[in-house]
Amino acid sequence: MTNHHRSVISLQVNGVPHRLSVDNRRTLLDALREDIGHTGPKKGCDHGQCGACTVLWTAGGWCPA
């Protein structure tokens, strides 16, 4: 896979900082579950419509993962 399909992201999960190199085509849910090992968020409909993959966002809102 070439580097133009990857981004380095920084995020905090439950107060723990993480820095990841991720494929741009993956979802936040996949990064949380597969790269960080945080299995609390679940994949429901696989389209972001059912709300199962909702995560809290730093700005106080939410984001479908």
C-alpha positions as CSV (number, residue, x, y, z in Angstrom):
1,M,0.0,0.0,0.0
2,T,1.4,3.4,-0.9
3,N,1.9,6.2,1.6
4,H,-0.6,8.5,-0.2
5,H,-3.4,6.3,1.3
6,R,-2.2,6.8,4.9
7,S,-2.4,9.5,7.5
8,V,-0.9,9.9,10.9
9,I,-3.6,10.8,13.5
10,S,-3.5,11.6,17.2
11,L,-6.4,10.9,19.5
12,Q,-7.2,10.2,23.1
13,V,-9.3,7.2,24.1
14,N,-10.5,7.3,27.8
15,G,-7.7,9.8,28.5
16,V,-4.9,7.7,27.0
17,P,-3.1,9.4,24.0
18,H,-2.6,7.4,20.8
19,R,-0.7,8.2,17.6
20,L,-1.6,6.0,14.7
21,S,-0.7,5.6,11.0
22,V,-3.9,4.6,9.4
23,D,-5.2,3.8,5.9
24,N,-7.5,6.8,4.9
25,R,-10.2,4.4,3.7
26,R,-10.7,2.8,7.2
27,T,-13.2,4.0,9.7
28,L,-12.6,5.4,13.1
29,L,-14.4,2.3,14.5
30,D,-11.9,0.0,12.8
31,A,-9.0,2.0,14.2
32,L,-10.5,1.9,17.7
33,R,-11.1,-1.8,17.7
34,E,-8.2,-3.1,15.6
35,D,-5.3,-0.7,16.3
36,I,-6.0,0.3,19.9
37,G,-7.9,-2.8,21.0
38,H,-10.9,-0.8,22.4
39,T,-13.8,-3.1,21.8
40,G,-16.5,-1.0,23.5
41,P,-17.8,0.5,20.2
42,K,-19.7,-2.0,18.1
43,K,-20.3,-2.3,14.4
44,G,-24.1,-2.6,13.8
45,C,-25.3,-1.8,10.4
46,D,-21.9,-1.0,8.8
47,H,-23.3,2.2,7.3
48,G,-23.4,4.6,10.3
49,Q,-27.2,4.8,10.4
50,C,-28.1,2.7,13.4
51,G,-26.0,4.5,16.0
52,A,-24.2,1.4,17.4
53,C,-20.8,2.8,16.5
54,T,-21.3,6.3,18.0
55,V,-18.4,7.7,19.9
56,L,-18.0,10.9,22.0
57,W,-16.1,13.7,20.3
58,T,-13.7,16.1,22.1
59,A,-15.9,19.1,21.4
60,G,-18.7,17.5,23.4
61,G,-20.6,16.1,20.5
62,W,-20.6,12.7,18.9
63,C,-19.4,11.1,15.7
64,P,-20.5,7.9,13.9
65,A,-17.3,5.8,13.9
